[in-house]
Amino acid sequence: MICAVIVAGGSGSRMQAPEKKQYLHLSGLPLLCHTLMAFDRCADFDQICLVVPGEDLEKCKTDVLAPLSLAHDIQLVAGGKRRQESVLNGLNSLKAKSGIVMIHDGVRPFVRSSLIERCLKGVQATGACIPAIPATDTLKQVDANGVIVGTVERQTIRLAQTPQTFSIELIRRAHHDAARNNFVATDDASVAEKFGASVIVVPGDPDNIKITTPHDLIVAQAIFKRWGMMQQDSLEFHLT
């Protein structure tokens, strides 16, 4: 089986908006709608799980799922206090004991079908695969006082994206192991690495941005407009 866990359990404090970032509108629809539509266009998925704050389950039914006509049934799952707990809740909700799972940030709405396909191919090698893009800026390491202590060789640095893709058995065991040992990481690849997995990197997509700040939302609007003009990987609305 091929499953997707779309994680949108955060509060979005860095957005400095009255509403959580996953519900902010992009071209008339909440960001989460665009993300769900991107995954819904891929017929390979057997199960798509959407993890949101427990208090938002009803809101998601009415504001996110109700306006859409999707080919897949979306399973809503209550998230935890931290992203890692939300991912584990999503993994535990999967019907399959084996197969492939993609874990994706709900506020990355510009995930192309071609990127999903690359990850599904890449995961076959070791059971763990992530998309990433090269670092283009010079990277500086600083101390607690903001003083530069070194320059990082950027040729070997990659900026991680999602969907991060894994064998279901591997990432489930890794997350349970992390929970037992109080290991906290910023992404699922780090959890898999801690568990001993070899994580393959495939080329990411510069457009596959994570919308976290007000500036990101402005960039997202520009990307949306450009995609429409180019007529590539169209974000066609599935409205009822």
WOGIBEL-V441998 format. One record per backbone hydrogen bond with DSSP energy under -0.5 kcal/mol. NH is the residue of the N-H (numbers start at 1). CO is the residue of the C=O. If there is no record, write none. Layout:
NH | CO
NH | CO
//
This chain:
3 | 100
4 | 47
5 | 102
6 | 4
6 | 49
7 | 5
7 | 104
8 | 6
8 | 51
15 | 12
16 | 13
23 | 20
24 | 21
26 | 29
29 | 26
31 | 24
32 | 22
33 | 30
34 | 30
35 | 31
36 | 32
37 | 33
38 | 34
39 | 35
40 | 36
41 | 37
42 | 39
43 | 41
45 | 42
46 | 2
47 | 2
48 | 73
49 | 4
50 | 75
51 | 6
51 | 49
52 | 50
52 | 77
53 | 8
56 | 53
57 | 54
60 | 56
61 | 57
62 | 58
63 | 59
64 | 59
64 | 60
65 | 60
66 | 61
68 | 65
69 | 238
70 | 68
75 | 48
75 | 73
76 | 74
77 | 50
79 | 52
86 | 82
87 | 83
88 | 84
89 | 85
90 | 86
91 | 87
92 | 88
93 | 89
94 | 90
94 | 91
100 | 1
101 | 166
102 | 3
103 | 164
104 | 5
104 | 102
106 | 7
108 | 105
111 | 109
112 | 110
116 | 112
117 | 113
118 | 114
119 | 115
120 | 116
121 | 117
122 | 118
123 | 119
124 | 121
125 | 122
126 | 122
127 | 123
129 | 165
130 | 200
132 | 202
133 | 159
135 | 154
135 | 157
139 | 152
140 | 138
141 | 150
143 | 147
146 | 143
149 | 141
150 | 141
152 | 139
154 | 152
156 | 153
157 | 154
159 | 133
160 | 158
161 | 131
164 | 103
165 | 129
166 | 101
167 | 127
168 | 99
171 | 167
172 | 168
173 | 169
174 | 170
175 | 171
176 | 172
177 | 173
178 | 174
179 | 175
180 | 176
181 | 177
182 | 179
183 | 178
184 | 182
191 | 187
192 | 188
193 | 189
194 | 190
195 | 191
196 | 193
197 | 192
199 | 197
200 | 128
200 | 198
202 | 130
204 | 132
208 | 205
209 | 207
211 | 107
211 | 209
212 | 210
217 | 213
218 | 214
219 | 215
220 | 216
221 | 217
222 | 218
223 | 219
224 | 220
225 | 221
226 | 222
227 | 223
228 | 224
229 | 225
230 | 226
231 | 227
232 | 227
236 | 234
240 | 67
//
